[in-house]
């Protein structure tokens, strides 16, 4: 439940708002394919992993990845509240021009 209302939705929101209009459809397709692929791989190896490190180990591993995910969301993703898609795209265009 907490994943669905928290980190689970961030992927959809972040890529829909942060990708430039010119590549948004292909970028979303790629990102969501990669997301589904990782979920499928995790589901496929879950029982073997549980046998190796136990359910507690899986919980700690997932908590660690969620913490890294949280840090990326807080410190690396720009704030998009009350900004148009064009303003967000301009922000990235300006940021890449400075680099």
C-alpha positions, 0 to 999 in steps of 0.5 A: 500500500505504501509503495503504491501511494509513494515511490510507485507513482513517482516513476510515472510522475517524474518521467511524464514531467521531466522528459522533453516533449520531443522524446516523451513518448519514446522515453516513457516507453523505455523507462516503463519497460525498464521498470517492468523488466526489473520487477519481473526479474525480482519476481523471478529470483525472489524465492531463490533470494529468500532461500539465500538471505532470508525474508528479513534480508530481502526486507533490508535490501528493499528498504535500502533501495527505497532509501536510495530512491528517496534520496534521489527524489529529494536531492536530484529531481527538480521541483515541478509544482506550479510549473508548466511543461514548457518551463520545466523543459526550459529549466533543463535546456538552460541547465545543459547549456551551462554544463 
